[in-house]
Amino acid sequence: MDKLKIDGWLQLAANVGILAGLVFVYLQLEQNNEILKAEMLRSESQASIQMEQSLIGENGAQVWAKALQNPTDLTLAEQRILEAIIWSNVENWRHSYHLATAGFIEKEWQARIDTDAPYFLGNPYGRAWWQQFGGNNNLPVELRDYISETLAQPRWPHNFPIDYHARIIATLHQAGEPTQGD
């Protein structure tokens, strides 16, 4: 009789072990599925960014500077270069947001927007681009709203990149460093 009791307990323990193993396998499969989704999103995001980056070419910095100083004087080709620059950043934000919603990162997507949006969208051209694009896209609503809220903060000057670079030059002058035109 004791042997039957021991066999029963052993059988129960074996069944519990098998059930625990199945739960573990299920959780591993779910985790692998999330990792695969993240990798697929990154591949899709990188393909989009690479396509956009190929359009920028050698003149990206000159076009960017022209857009900051004379945004209404841009040619259609220069506008497309700016679109590639701006969209590549927005695509990075979208990817970071998806990583956060999948649980791989926490609020890094917001930190990226907090630092990058004023630079890439916090100028007359960038604001006009976002005004046209921001409400008319396939970005997640939370992401789109966070970008808009960031740009609406009164702490950002009308043309943040120009102001930012002017402050750097002023700091260099204060330190006695020669700058272009000195």
N, C-alpha and C positions, 0 to 999 in steps of 0.2 A: 504494500500500500504506500509506503514511503517512497518507493521508486516511482510509482505512478504520480505522486505529488511533485516529486523533483522533476520528472519528465514534463509535467504540465507547466511548471514554472519556467523551465528551460525553453519550452515551446513559446510561452508568452514572451519571455525575454528576447527570443530570436525574432518573433513577429514585431515587437516594438523596435528592435534594431533595424529590421528591414524597412519598417515604416519611416523611421528617422533617416535612414539612408535615402529613401525616395524623396523625402522632403528636402534633404540637403541637395540632391541632384536637381530637383525642381528649382531651388533657389539659385544654384550655380547656372542653370540654363537661363533663368531670368536675368541674372547679372550679365552673362555673356551676350544676351540679346540687347541689353542696354548699351554695352560696350560696342557692339556691332553697329547699332543705330548711331552712336556718337561718331564712330569712324566713318560711316557712310555720309553723315552730315558734314564732317570735316572735308571729305573728298569732294563733295558737291560744292561746298563753300570755296575750297581752294581752286577748283576748276573755274568758278565764276570770277574769283579774284584774279587768277592768272590771265583770263581773257581780257578783263578790264585793264590790268597792268600792261598788257601788250599794246594797248592803244595809247598809253601815255608817251612812250618814246623818249627821245633825248630832251625834249623841250618842256617836260612836265614842270620843272621848277620855274622856268620863265613864264609859263602860262599861269601858274599859281600866283606868282608875284604880280602879273598884269591884272589878274582877277581881283586881287586885294586892293590895287591902286586905281584901276579903271574898269570896273566890272561891265559897264555898258559898251565898252569898246572891243569886246571879245568877238572873234569870228566864230562861225558855227563849228569849225574844226577845234578851236580852242575850248569852246563850251563842251564838246565831247570829251576832250582830255580832262577837263575839270570833273565831268560826270564820272569818269573812270576813277579819278583820285577819290572823290567823295564816296562813290558807291562801294569801292573796295573797303573803306573804313566802316560803312554801314553794314556791309556783309560780315565783317569781323565781329561787330557788335551782335549781329543776329546769331552768329555761331556761338559766341560766348553765352548769350541768353539761352540758347537751346541746351548747352552743356549744364547750365544752372537748373533748368527745368527738369533735366534728366538726373540731377542730383550729383553730378561730378564736381561742380564748383558751387560756391554759394553766391556771393554778391559781386564777384569780380566784374561781371558784365556792367554793373552800375558804375563801378570805379573807372572802367574804360571809357564809358560815355561821359562821366564827370570830367575826365581829363582831355579826351579827344574831341568831343562835340563842340566845345567853344573854339577850338583851333580850326577844325574843318568846316563847321557850319556857322560859327560865330563871326561872320563877316557878311557884307551885303549880298554877295553872290550866293554864299552858302545858305543864308536865311531864305533868299528867294527860291533857291533850289528845294529846300526842305518844305517851304510853303506849297510848292507845286507837287512835290513827291510825297511828303509826309503823311497826308491823309489818303493817298491814292496808291497803296502798295500792299504787298502780301506779308508785311512784317506783323508779328504778334502785337496785339493791341497794347499790352503792358509795356513792351519795348518801345513802340512808337510814342506812347504817352510819356514815357520817361525821357526820351530824347527831346520831345517838345517842351516838357517842364524844365529840363536843363537849360535849353536855349532861352526860355522865358525869364530866367533868373536875372534880376536887375544888376547883379554884381559883374556881369560880363559887358565890357564896352561894346559899342556898336560894331567895331571892327577889331575883334580881339587879337588876331594875329599881328596886325600892324602895331597895336598898342604893346603887345608882348615883345615884339622885336625892338621897338623903340625903348622899352625899359631895359632890355639887354644892352643896347648901345649906350644908354645913359649910365648904366653900371660900369661899362668899360671905360667911359670918359671919366667917371669918378675915380676909377682905379688908375687913371693915367695911361691907359692902353691906347695906342693909335688905332683908329678905325678908318674905313674907306673915306676919302675926302679930307683926311687930316694932313 
